[in-house]
Amino acid sequence: MLRGNHPARVDEKGRLKIPSSFFQLIETNYGSDIFVTSLKGDNVRIYPMEVWTDFERKLAEMPEFHPTKQKLLKRVHFFGQANALDRQGRLVIPTQLRERARMVGTVAVLGMQNRLDVWNLELLAGQIEDEPFDEADEQAMADFKI
């Protein structure tokens, strides 16, 4: 299970070194093949390829021309790229996504159970402040007995 926030850096070549605790879990449980993408371009999502292909299998059950499926595919492939982590746990974030999500310098790498989300620290802090966890969210969790 990928969890927590581990700060990392994106270097001048656009490479992100996955924090070692995340890298070890991904490498051990899934191998080095990954899919890097985004839904909105505001952050980077890193899926172990096994997790991504499971998602694709579920998505394949939707009708080919369903507008939501087409919208999703357009976005994840516009920003997306299959990749592999090198032996030091590094990957290159695609240029288009790196620029759009402002991936420079120190970033937050969040464990999101079966994927990693990478955020520009300023953008993430602003989003957390703008979207407080409120009573409706607490009720939604309670509805799922969490």
C-alpha positions in Angstrom: 0.0 0.0 0.0 1.4 3.4 -1.1 0.7 6.0 1.6 2.0 9.2 3.0 3.8 12.3 1.6 7.5 12.1 0.7 9.0 15.2 -0.7 11.2 14.8 -3.8 12.9 16.9 -6.5 12.4 17.2 -10.2 15.8 18.0 -11.7 16.6 20.3 -14.7 16.2 17.4 -17.1 12.7 16.7 -15.8 13.6 13.5 -13.9 11.9 12.6 -10.7 13.6 10.3 -8.2 10.9 8.3 -6.5 11.4 8.4 -2.7 13.1 5.1 -1.7 10.2 3.8 0.4 7.8 4.1 -2.5 10.4 2.8 -5.0 11.0 -0.3 -2.9 7.3 -1.1 -2.6 6.6 -0.5 -6.3 9.7 -2.5 -7.5 8.9 -5.4 -5.1 5.2 -5.7 -5.8 4.9 -4.5 -9.4 8.3 -4.3 -11.1 9.7 -1.2 -12.8 7.1 -0.7 -15.7 4.9 2.3 -15.1 2.3 4.6 -16.8 2.7 8.3 -16.2 -0.3 10.5 -16.8 -2.8 13.1 -15.5 -6.5 13.8 -15.8 -6.4 17.6 -15.6 -2.7 18.4 -16.1 -2.5 19.8 -12.6 -0.5 16.9 -11.2 1.3 13.8 -12.3 -0.1 10.3 -11.7 2.3 7.4 -11.6 0.7 4.0 -12.0 2.5 0.7 -11.7 1.8 -0.9 -15.2 -0.1 -3.8 -13.6 -2.5 -1.3 -11.8 -2.9 0.7 -15.1 -3.7 -2.4 -17.1 -6.3 -3.5 -14.6 -7.9 -0.1 -15.0 -7.8 -0.4 -18.8 -9.5 -3.8 -18.6 -12.4 -2.3 -16.6 -12.5 0.7 -19.0 -12.8 -1.7 -21.9 -16.2 -2.8 -20.6 -17.6 0.6 -21.4 -19.0 1.0 -24.9 -16.2 2.3 -27.3 -18.0 5.6 -28.2 -19.3 6.5 -24.7 -18.5 10.2 -24.4 -17.0 9.9 -20.9 -14.7 7.1 -22.0 -13.6 9.1 -25.0 -13.0 12.2 -22.8 -11.0 10.2 -20.3 -8.9 8.4 -22.9 -8.2 11.7 -24.7 -6.8 13.2 -21.5 -4.8 10.3 -20.1 -3.1 9.7 -23.4 -2.5 13.4 -24.1 -0.6 13.6 -20.9 0.4 10.0 -20.7 3.4 7.9 -21.5 4.5 4.3 -20.7 7.8 4.4 -18.9 10.1 2.4 -16.7 11.8 3.3 -13.5 15.6 3.1 -13.7 17.6 1.2 -11.1 17.8 4.3 -8.9 14.0 4.8 -9.1 14.1 7.7 -11.5 11.7 8.5 -14.4 11.4 11.4 -16.8 8.1 13.2 -16.6 6.8 14.0 -20.1 7.7 17.6 -21.1 4.1 18.6 -21.8 2.9 17.3 -18.5 5.9 18.6 -16.6 5.3 22.1 -17.9 1.5 22.1 -17.4 1.7 20.7 -13.8 4.7 23.0 -12.9 6.9 20.1 -11.9 10.1 21.9 -10.9 12.3 21.7 -7.8 10.8 20.2 -4.7 7.5 18.4 -5.2 5.1 16.4 -3.0 4.9 12.7 -3.8 1.7 11.3 -2.3 1.0 7.6 -1.9 -2.6 7.1 -3.1 -3.0 3.4 -2.2 -2.1 1.9 -5.6 -0.5 4.9 -7.4 1.6 7.9 -6.7 0.4 11.5 -7.2 3.1 14.2 -7.7 2.2 17.8 -7.0 3.8 21.2 -7.2 3.9 22.1 -3.5 2.2 25.5 -4.0 -0.6 24.1 -6.2 -1.3 21.3 -3.6 -1.3 23.7 -0.6 -3.7 26.0 -2.5 -6.0 23.2 -3.4 -6.1 21.8 0.2 -6.9 25.3 1.4 -9.6 25.9 -1.2 -11.3 22.5 -0.7 -11.7 21.9 3.0 -12.7 18.5 4.3 -16.2 19.3 5.5 -19.3 17.7 7.0 -20.5 16.5 3.6 -17.2 14.7 3.2 -17.5 13.1 6.6 -21.0 12.0 5.8 -19.8 10.4 2.5 -17.2 8.5 4.5 -19.8 7.4 7.0 -22.0 6.2 4.1 -19.2 3.8 3.2 -18.8 2.8 6.9 -15.4 4.4 7.1 
